[in-house]
C-alpha cells in the first residue's frame, strides 16, 4: 500500500543503506555533492532546484543535526528560510521541503 500511495515516486529516488564511511567514500568516488542542512548556512535551499548534478542530501535530528562526520564531509550547506519565530523543523518536514524544492524544476 505504501508503494502504491507513493504513485511510483519510490522508484525515482535512489535510497542506499550503508555505513557513514561507505557513503562518504562513494560520494567522493562518484563526484556526488553531499548537501547538509544548516540553519546558519548562507545559501538557501532554492539552490537545490538550480543544479541538476546528482546529490546526496544529509539530514539529522532536530536536536543535534546530522552526524558530525557527515557534516564535515558535506560539500554544500543549505538552509531552509523560516519565520523568525521558529527554531527548527521536524526532520520529515525538512526532507519534504527539500525534495519538493529539488524536483520543482526537474519534473
N, C-alpha and C positions, 0 to 999 in steps of 0.2 A: 504494500500500500504506500509506503514511503517513497519508493522509486516512482510509482505511478503519480503520486502527488507532486513530485518534482518536475513533471512534464518533460522528462529527458535531460534536464539540466545536470543531473548527477553524472551523466556520461560526458559532459562537456568540460568539466572542471577536474583536472587530474589531482588525485589525492594519494599521498605516499605515506606509508608507515615506515619509519626508520629512526635511528638514533640521531641526536643532535649533531654529532660529529659527522655521521654519514650525510646528513642534509647539507651541512656547510661544505663538505668536500664535493658533493655532487653539484651544488650551485656554482662553485668555483670552476670545476672542470667543464661545465656546460655553459659558462658565462651567463648565468642567470642572476639577475639582481635580487638580493634579499631586501624586502621593504618592511621596515618595522614602524609601527605606530608609536608616536612620541608626542605627548601633549605639548611639549615645548619646542617641537620642530618648527622651522620657519616656512617649510613648504607644505601647502595644503594637499589633501587627497585628490584635489582636482587634477593633479599631475598624473594620476592613475589612468585617466581616460585619454591622455595625450601621447602616451608611449605604447607601442604595440609589441615591444620586446617581451618575451616570457619573463615572468617574475614569480618569486615565492614570497607570499605575504606572511609576516610573522606577527602573531597575536599572543597576548599573555593575559594574566588575570587582572582584574580591575585594581586590586590592591598593590601587587608588586610588578606587574607588567610581564613581559616575555623573559625567558631565561637569559641570564647575563651573557652567556656565550653567543646566543643568537643576536642579542642586541649589539654586541661588539662586531659580529660578522656582517651585520646589515650594511648594505651599500647605499641605501637611501632611508631617510627618516621623514615620515609624513605625519601631519596632524589633521584631525577632523575638526573643522570650525564648529564651535559650540557657543551657546548662550553663556554669557559671563557668570551666571549663577549656577551652572552645572560644573561639578568637579570631574566627572568621568561618565563613561557609558558602559553598560553591560557588554561583555565581550561578544555575545551573539548579535547585539545591535550594531556594534562597531564592524563586525565581519559583514553583516548585511549591507551596511552603508558603503563599505569599501568594494564589495563585489558589484554592487549596483554601479558605483562610480567607474570601476574598471571596465564594465561591459556596456556602459552608456553609449559610447560612440563606436563600439566594435561589433554591434549586433548585426 
